[in-house]
């Protein structure tokens, strides 16, 4: 309860200040690539409910060029791609390609 209360207060204060904030959280186990999965992901189980967006990064560990993905789990007030999207990380940053 205390963690939830404090995180909510922090989030509310940052929104009041009109700050764009990036918070990171350790997840329990592996984040699912399945866009139908739901439930607790974070250590305390409250972080993903308080924030407006949840994005997970995935590494499949296969050693190939297409072994990384990003998934937008939650993005309030937007219609977004639900499934995992392959990403490439190179010397010029991250390249995200959505295949329709």
GIGI-V35539 format. One record per pair of residues at least 12 apart in sequence whose C-alpha atoms are under 10 Angstrom apart, sorted by the first residue. I is the first residue (numbers start at 1). J is the second residue. Records with the same first field share a line. If there is no record, write none. Layout:
I->J ; J
This chain:
1->44 ; 46
3->44 ; 45 ; 46 ; 47
4->44 ; 45 ; 46 ; 47 ; 49 ; 50
5->46 ; 50
7->46 ; 47 ; 50 ; 51
8->46 ; 47 ; 49 ; 50 ; 51
9->50
10->50
11->23 ; 50 ; 51 ; 52
12->50 ; 51
21->51
22->51 ; 53
23->47 ; 51 ; 54
24->42 ; 47 ; 54 ; 55 ; 56
25->41 ; 42 ; 43 ; 44 ; 47 ; 48 ; 54
26->41 ; 42 ; 43 ; 44 ; 47
27->40 ; 41 ; 42 ; 43 ; 44 ; 45 ; 47 ; 56
28->40 ; 41 ; 42 ; 43 ; 44 ; 45
29->41 ; 42 ; 43
30->56 ; 58 ; 59
31->56 ; 57 ; 58 ; 71 ; 73
32->56 ; 58 ; 71 ; 73 ; 84
33->56 ; 57 ; 58 ; 69 ; 70 ; 71 ; 72 ; 73 ; 82 ; 83 ; 84 ; 85
34->71 ; 73 ; 82 ; 83 ; 84
35->71 ; 72 ; 73 ; 81 ; 82 ; 83 ; 84
36->73 ; 82 ; 83
37->73
38->73
48->73 ; 74
49->74
51->74 ; 75 ; 76
52->74 ; 75 ; 76 ; 77
53->72 ; 73 ; 74 ; 75 ; 76 ; 77 ; 78
54->71 ; 72 ; 73 ; 74 ; 75 ; 76
55->70 ; 71 ; 72 ; 73 ; 74 ; 75
56->69 ; 70 ; 71 ; 72 ; 73 ; 74 ; 84
57->69 ; 70 ; 71 ; 72 ; 84 ; 85 ; 86 ; 87
58->70 ; 71 ; 84 ; 85 ; 86 ; 87
59->87
65->86 ; 87 ; 88 ; 89
66->86 ; 87 ; 88
67->86 ; 87 ; 88
68->84 ; 85 ; 86 ; 87 ; 88 ; 89
69->83 ; 84 ; 85 ; 86 ; 87 ; 88 ; 96 ; 97
70->83 ; 84 ; 85 ; 86 ; 87 ; 88 ; 96
71->83 ; 84 ; 85 ; 86
72->84 ; 85
81->98 ; 100
83->98
84->98
85->97 ; 98 ; 99
86->98 ; 99
